[in-house]
Amino acid sequence: MSLPQSKVTAQGQISVPAEIRRKLGISPGSVLEWEEDGERVVVRKAGRYSSEEIHNAVFAKRPKARKLEELKQAIGQHLKAKHARD
């Protein structure tokens, strides 16, 4: 199975393969984010976040590393508080 590919034009533009557009729900006007990761480039639809980004947002006031269980608990608490009925 070959990977979807794009060719860069002289103006630096690319086309996102149809298969990828369908899977990610990318349509005209969608915003894509580009991130360098060593020799790789990660492209994602804006609004989708990595687990590291979520961890940093949840534990922004606590700089030390947290365990996965603590992350799950913090997310659960956040969702309960956000969706609590008054």
ZABAVO-962136 format. One record per residue: x, y, z of N, C-alpha, C, CB in turn; residue number from 1; chain. Coordinates in pm, whole numbers, plus 50000, padded with zeros to 5 digits. Glycine has a CB too. Layout:
BEGIN
[pt [X Y Z] [X Y Z] [X Y Z] [X Y Z] NUM A]
...
! end
This chain:
BEGIN
[pt [50085 49882 50000] [50000 50000 50000] [50089 50123 50000] [49903 50000 50123] 1 A]
[pt [50068 50212 49906] [50150 50332 49898] [50086 50445 49980] [50170 50376 49752] 2 A]
[pt [50171 50530 50029] [50124 50645 50107] [50074 50755 50015] [50236 50699 50199] 3 A]
[pt [49970 50829 50058] [49926 50944 49979] [50040 51045 49966] [49801 51011 50042] 4 A]
[pt [50052 51106 49850] [50159 51202 49826] [50105 51331 49768] [50264 51143 49732] 5 A]
[pt [50182 51439 49786] [50152 51569 49726] [50280 51621 49663] [50096 51669 49832] 6 A]
[pt [50265 51703 49561] [50379 51766 49497] [50374 51915 49528] [50380 51741 49341] 7 A]
[pt [50487 51974 49562] [50494 52116 49593] [50510 52193 49463] [50611 52147 49692] 8 A]
[pt [50426 52297 49443] [50437 52380 49323] [50548 52482 49341] [50303 52451 49293] 9 A]
[pt [50580 52554 49235] [50683 52659 49240] [50646 52769 49339] [50703 52719 49100] 10 A]
[pt [50516 52785 49366] [50470 52887 49462] [50464 52831 49605] [50332 52939 49421] 11 A]
[pt [50506 52706 49625] [50506 52646 49758] [50372 52589 49800] [50549 52747 49858] 12 A]
[pt [50281 52570 49706] [50149 52517 49739] [50147 52366 49721] [50041 52583 49652] 13 A]
[pt [50056 52301 49797] [50034 52158 49782] [49885 52131 49778] [50101 52078 49897] 14 A]
[pt [49849 52014 49730] [49710 51966 49736] [49706 51855 49840] [49658 51916 49596] 15 A]
[pt [49604 51857 49923] [49587 51750 50022] [49512 51637 49951] [49509 51801 50151] 16 A]
[pt [49568 51516 49953] [49502 51404 49885] [49358 51386 49932] [49580 51275 49907] 17 A]
[pt [49269 51349 49838] [49126 51335 49867] [49101 51240 49984] [49052 51285 49743] 18 A]
[pt [49174 51129 49989] [49157 51031 50096] [49181 51095 50234] [49254 50913 50076] 19 A]
[pt [49283 51179 50244] [49316 51247 50370] [49211 51352 50402] [49456 51312 50362] 20 A]
[pt [49166 51427 50299] [49062 51528 50322] [48936 51464 50378] [49029 51603 50191] 21 A]
[pt [48897 51351 50323] [48776 51282 50371] [48794 51235 50515] [48742 51162 50280] 22 A]
[pt [48906 51170 50544] [48929 51116 50678] [48932 51224 50785] [49059 51038 50681] 23 A]
[pt [48992 51340 50754] [49007 51446 50853] [48898 51552 50846] [49142 51512 50836] 24 A]
[pt [48808 51540 50749] [48702 51640 50736] [48754 51775 50691] [48629 51655 50867] 25 A]
[pt [48854 51773 50604] [48912 51898 50554] [48833 51943 50432] [49063 51880 50520] 26 A]
[pt [48789 52068 50434] [48714 52125 50324] [48769 52264 50295] [48562 52130 50355] 27 A]
[pt [48723 52328 50186] [48772 52464 50158] [48755 52554 50280] [48698 52524 50037] 28 A]
[pt [48859 52625 50314] [48856 52714 50431] [48910 52649 50557] [48717 52760 50455] 29 A]
[pt [48931 52517 50557] [48988 52451 50674] [49129 52502 50699] [48988 52297 50657] 30 A]
[pt [49168 52509 50824] [49302 52555 50861] [49385 52434 50902] [49295 52660 50977] 31 A]
[pt [49506 52425 50848] [49598 52318 50882] [49715 52376 50962] [49649 52245 50755] 32 A]
[pt [49762 52300 51059] [49877 52340 51139] [49997 52255 51098] [49848 52326 51293] 33 A]
[pt [50114 52318 51092] [50237 52251 51054] [50334 52256 51171] [50300 52315 50928] 34 A]
[pt [50395 52143 51202] [50489 52137 51314] [50612 52058 51272] [50423 52073 51440] 35 A]
[pt [50729 52114 51299] [50853 52043 51272] [50881 51947 51385] [50971 52142 51254] 36 A]
[pt [50924 51827 51351] [50958 51725 51450] [51085 51656 51400] [50840 51621 51471] 37 A]
[pt [51199 51720 51425] [51326 51668 51373] [51327 51676 51222] [51349 51523 51420] 38 A]
[pt [51341 51561 51158] [51342 51555 51012] [51201 51536 50955] [51433 51443 50966] 39 A]
[pt [51101 51533 51040] [50963 51512 50997] [50884 51642 51006] [50895 51403 51081] 40 A]
[pt [50777 51649 50931] [50682 51759 50942] [50546 51697 50970] [50679 51847 50811] 41 A]
[pt [50482 51743 51077] [50350 51693 51114] [50247 51798 51071] [50340 51664 51269] 42 A]
[pt [50149 51754 50993] [50042 51843 50948] [49913 51790 51008] [50034 51851 50791] 43 A]
[pt [49836 51878 51071] [49710 51835 51129] [49606 51945 51110] [49726 51800 51279] 44 A]
[pt [49481 51903 51113] [49372 51999 51107] [49373 52079 51235] [49234 51927 51086] 45 A]
[pt [49363 52210 51225] [49365 52295 51344] [49252 52253 51437] [49351 52446 51306] 46 A]
[pt [49282 52256 51566] [49184 52217 51666] [49204 52077 51716] [49046 52231 51609] 47 A]
[pt [49292 52001 51655] [49325 51868 51704] [49457 51880 51777] [49333 51762 51588] 48 A]
[pt [49462 51825 51895] [49578 51844 51980] [49642 51711 52018] [49539 51921 52105] 49 A]
[pt [49773 51717 52037] [49845 51598 52081] [49823 51577 52230] [49997 51611 52049] 50 A]
[pt [49852 51457 52278] [49837 51429 52421] [49929 51518 52503] [49867 51280 52451] 51 A]
[pt [50046 51551 52448] [50139 51641 52519] [50079 51780 52534] [50274 51648 52445] 52 A]
[pt [50013 51829 52429] [49950 51961 52435] [49835 51961 52535] [49900 52003 52296] 53 A]
[pt [49757 51854 52539] [49648 51844 52635] [49704 51839 52777] [49561 51719 52607] 54 A]
[pt [49808 51760 52797] [49873 51749 52928] [49920 51887 52974] [49992 51650 52922] 55 A]
[pt [49986 51961 52886] [50036 52094 52922] [49923 52189 52956] [50120 52152 52808] 56 A]
[pt [49811 52177 52888] [49697 52265 52917] [49633 52229 53050] [49594 52256 52804] 57 A]
[pt [49617 52100 53077] [49553 52057 53200] [49640 52085 53322] [49520 51908 53193] 58 A]
[pt [49771 52064 53307] [49862 52079 53419] [49953 52201 53405] [49947 51954 53433] 59 A]
[pt [49901 52308 53345] [49981 52427 53318] [50043 52486 53445] [49896 52532 53250] 60 A]
[pt [49974 52476 53557] [50024 52535 53681] [50119 52443 53756] [49908 52572 53770] 61 A]
[pt [50133 52321 53709] [50222 52224 53772] [50325 52177 53671] [50142 52104 53831] 62 A]
[pt [50446 52229 53675] [50544 52196 53571] [50598 52054 53573] [50656 52289 53581] 63 A]
[pt [50587 51980 53684] [50645 51846 53687] [50560 51748 53606] [50659 51797 53832] 64 A]
[pt [50622 51642 53558] [50555 51541 53477] [50448 51470 53560] [50656 51440 53421] 65 A]
[pt [50341 51432 53495] [50231 51363 53561] [50212 51225 53499] [50101 51445 53552] 66 A]
[pt [50153 51136 53576] [50124 51001 53529] [49995 51003 53447] [50112 50902 53647] 67 A]
[pt [49980 50903 53362] [49862 50892 53277] [49734 50890 53360] [49870 50768 53190] 68 A]
[pt [49734 50820 53472] [49615 50813 53557] [49577 50953 53608] [49639 50717 53675] 69 A]
[pt [49676 51032 53642] [49647 51169 53688] [49587 51253 53575] [49776 51237 53741] 70 A]
[pt [49636 51233 53453] [49583 51306 53338] [49437 51267 53315] [49668 51277 53212] 71 A]
[pt [49409 51137 53318] [49271 51090 53300] [49179 51146 53407] [49266 50938 53301] 72 A]
[pt [49226 51147 53532] [49146 51198 53643] [49119 51348 53623] [49217 51173 53778] 73 A]
[pt [49221 51424 53584] [49204 51569 53564] [49108 51598 53450] [49340 51635 53536] 74 A]
[pt [49114 51520 53343] [49022 51538 53231] [48880 51507 53276] [49061 51448 53110] 75 A]
[pt [48863 51398 53352] [48731 51363 53404] [48673 51473 53492] [48739 51234 53482] 76 A]
[pt [48755 51528 53580] [48710 51636 53668] [48671 51759 53587] [48819 51673 53770] 77 A]
[pt [48750 51790 53487] [48721 51906 53402] [48587 51887 53330] [48833 51927 53300] 78 A]
[pt [48564 51768 53273] [48440 51743 53201] [48320 51746 53295] [48447 51609 53130] 79 A]
[pt [48333 51690 53414] [48224 51695 53512] [48189 51840 53548] [48262 51616 53640] 80 A]
[pt [48292 51919 53574] [48270 52060 53609] [48208 52137 53493] [48402 52127 53652] 81 A]
[pt [48254 52108 53372] [48205 52180 53254] [48060 52148 53224] [48290 52147 53133] 82 A]
[pt [48021 52023 53247] [47887 51980 53211] [47794 51965 53331] [47894 51849 53137] 83 A]
[pt [47836 52013 53448] [47751 52006 53567] [47628 52094 53549] [47830 52049 53694] 84 A]
[pt [47518 52042 53596] [47394 52121 53589] [47383 52208 53713] [47269 52029 53576] 85 A]
[pt [47340 52329 53693] [47325 52424 53805] [47201 52396 53885] [47322 52568 53755] 86 A]
! end
